[in-house]
Amino acid sequence: MNSKELFTEDLSKFTILIVDDNEDILDFLRDDLEERYTVLTATSGNEALLQLEEQIVHLIISDIMMPGMDGLEFCDYIKSNFELSHIPIVLLTAKNSLQSKIEGLDAGADAYIEKPFSPEHLNAQVASLLNNRMKLKDYFANSPLTHIRTMAHTRMDEQFLEKLQQLIESNLSNTLLDVEFLAQQLNMSRPTLYRKIKSISDLSPNEMINLTRLKKAAAMISEGHHRMNEIAETVGYSSLTQFGRNFHKQFGMTPTDYIKKMGH
């Protein structure tokens, strides 16, 4: 498989929400993007917000000029809303002025495209934003010592991820540690927590808990003065074999290989 095929295949799991009050533009964009992505549409900012309550959306494309809540207000709302702030936004505008670009970037837009635009340009911009996020997620999941905040794109998300990690790490030996427990501690509904973690990391809450266990184990191994059974027990494994198997599956090496790699 060449890299282009891999690129396309990986991106097919993403959902894009297009927001525009012009039905013709909505249809045009949907037809163009549906070959690669799952596409949702909305004709207003308020309708888009209802969709975002129900769906995991990975990227938003929004027109600026809309009645009611315009694209700048919509973008500003998304970027200042804790549950949604991680979603990248591409703003479309007919305005060809520096001032409107500055307003868009002030509202937190991740990219800005002027109308009329070529579908190729929009596709390239969308693919670039999604691909960069995907690389960060993969890097976090596969690198034993990479910190959780590498996946954050806003200060709000950085604070959320650090709080999430601290909460999991301080409860590694707690048999009640699951998505229900995390949702209660973070004062969030279970579906909201699931959507937030899944969108930022591509992991379910349970996968995030398991990965945090293994990363804590990797950090303890790197310190070089803990016995393996002590590490396994500390991060919540009663079986050393199961711990070794999960570590290998996640990081592509056994704990013993990792010890050698760290030079201990």
N, C-alpha and C positions, 0 to 999 in steps of 0.2 A: 504493500500500500504506500503510495507516495504521500508527501506531506500535505498536498492540497486536498486529497481525499480525506485524510485524517482530520484536517481543519474543518471541512464541511460536515463530516459525520459527527464530530464533537459538538459543533454549533447547533445541530438539529434538535438538541434537547432543550434549547432555550425558548422562552416565551417573550414575545415583544408586544407591548401595548401601544397602539397608534391613536393619538387624540387630535381630531380636526373636525371643525364644524362643516367642512365642505365634503359632501359624500363622494364626489368624483375623485378628490385627492385621496380620501380614505380607500376607495376601491383600487385606485392605481397603486398605492403603496402596499396594500394587502396582497394584491396579485404579484407584485414584484418580490415581496419578502417571504411569501408563503412557500416558495420552493425550498427555503432553507430553515425556516423557523415556524413555531406555532405562533399565530398572529391573533391578537384580540383588538377590537376597535371600540372607540367611544367618540361621541360627537360633542362632548363638553367635559370640562374639568371635573364637574360633580359626578357625571356618569363614570368617568375614569376612576374616581376615588371609590365608587361602589365596586367596580371590578377588582380593584386592588385589595379590598377587604376579603375577597373570595379566592383570589388566584395568586400563585407564586409567579411574579413577573420579574424578568431579568434585565429588561431595558425598556425605556419609554421614549417614544418619538412624539413630540407635541408641537403643534402650530402655536405661534405667539398670539396672532390676532384671532381671538374667539370672543363671542358675547358672554356676558356673565364673568366667570373667573377666566381671565386671559392666561396665556401660556406662562408668562413671567410669575404671576401669582400662584399658578398651579405648581410650577417648578419650585418656587420658594416654600410652598406648603410641604411638598414632598421632602425637600432637603432639610426642613426643620422638624419633620415628624419622625420620632424615634423608630416607629415600626417600618418606615419606608425609606429612610435617608440613604440606605446603601444602594438604591437603584439608580443606575446611570441614566441621565436624561439628555437626549439630542433635541435641541430646539430648532424649529423651522421658521424662517421669517422672510417676508417680502421686503422688509426694510433693509436698505443697503447703507446703513450709517454706523459709524463707530460707536455712537452713543447707545444704539440698541444692542450692539454686541456686548458692550460693557454692562448694560442692564442684565443681559442674559447670564453673563458670567458671575455677576453679583448675586443673582438668584440661585447660583450653584450649578448651572448647566455644565455638563461634561463635554459637550460639543455643540457647535453652532453651524447650521447650514442655511445658506441663502437660497430663496426661490428666484428664478427657476434653477433647479439642481439636476445633475445627472443621476439616474438610479445607481450607476456604478460608484459614484462618489459616496452616496448615502450608504450603500452596501458595504463599502470599504471602511467607512467610519464606524458603522455598527459592529462589523466583524472585528475590527481592531479593539474596540472597547470591551467586547465580550471575551476575546482571546486573551487580552491582558489580564482580565479578572480570573480567567480559567487557569492561566499559568501560575498566578499567585496562590490559588486554591490547591493546585497540584503540588506546588513547592512546599506549602505548609503541611500538607498531608504526608508527604514522602520524606521530609527532612526532619530527623529526630529532634534537633534543638531549635528549629525555627519558631519564633514567638508568634502567638495567635494574632497579635496586632498587625502583622504584615498584611493581613487580609482587609484591614480597615481602610476605607476611603474617606471617612469623615471623622471628626473628633468624637462625635456622638457614638459612632460605631466602635471606635477604639475603646471608649469607656465601657460600652456594653460588653465587648469581647473580653476585656481584662476582668470585669466583674464576673462574667460567666466562668472564666478560667479559675479565678480565685475560689468561687463557690464550689466548683467541681473538685478542685484540689483539696479544699478543706473538708470534703466529705467522701474521700476515696474509700474509706473503710466503712462508710455508712451503707447498710444493706438497702436502705430506702432511696438511694441515689438513682433517680430516674427522671424522665421528662416531667412527670407530675410534681415531683419534689422541686425541680428547678423552676417550674412555672410559678409555684407558690412562693418560693423564696424571692423571685424576681418581680413578683406582683404582676404577672402577665397571664393571659389566658393560654391554655395549652396550644390551640391552633396558631395563635400569634407568635408564640415562642418557636414553634416548629417552622413557620414560614420565615421568620427572621434568621434563624440558624441555617436553614436549608439554603436560603438565598445568598447569604454571605459566604458560606463555606462549602456548599454542595453536599453537606453531611446532614443526616438526621440527628436529633438531639442525642439519641443513644450512641450513634457512631462518634459524635463529638465527645461524649463521656469516655468511651473506650480509647479514643485517640489521645485524650488528655491523660488518661492513666499511663499509656505507653510513652508519651513524651516526658511525663514525670519520671518514669523508670529510666529513660535515656539520660535525663539530667542527673539522676542518682548514679548511674553507671559512670558518667563523665567525671563525677567527683572522685571516683577511684577508691573509696574506702568503705563500700557497702558490700555485704555478701549477697549473692544472687537470690537466695530464698528470702532474705530480709527485704530486698527490693520488691520482689513479687508480692509479698505479703502487704507491704506498705501501700502499694498501688491497687490493692483489692483483689489479688488472685490467690485462691487457695491451692491451686495446682501450678507447680513450676513448669510442667510440660505444656499446659495450656497457655501460660504466660509466654513461653519461648515460641510457641506456634504463632500466637497472635502478633508478637513482636516481629517475627520473620515475615509474616504476611503483610504487615503494614510498611516496614522499612526495607524489605528485601535482603535482610541479613539477620542472623541469630544474635541473641544478646552476647554470646561468646565472641562472635565475629566483631561485634561493635566494641567490645572491650579491647580487642586487639587493635582495631582501627583507632581507638582513643589513646593507644600506647600504654595501657595499664597492664 
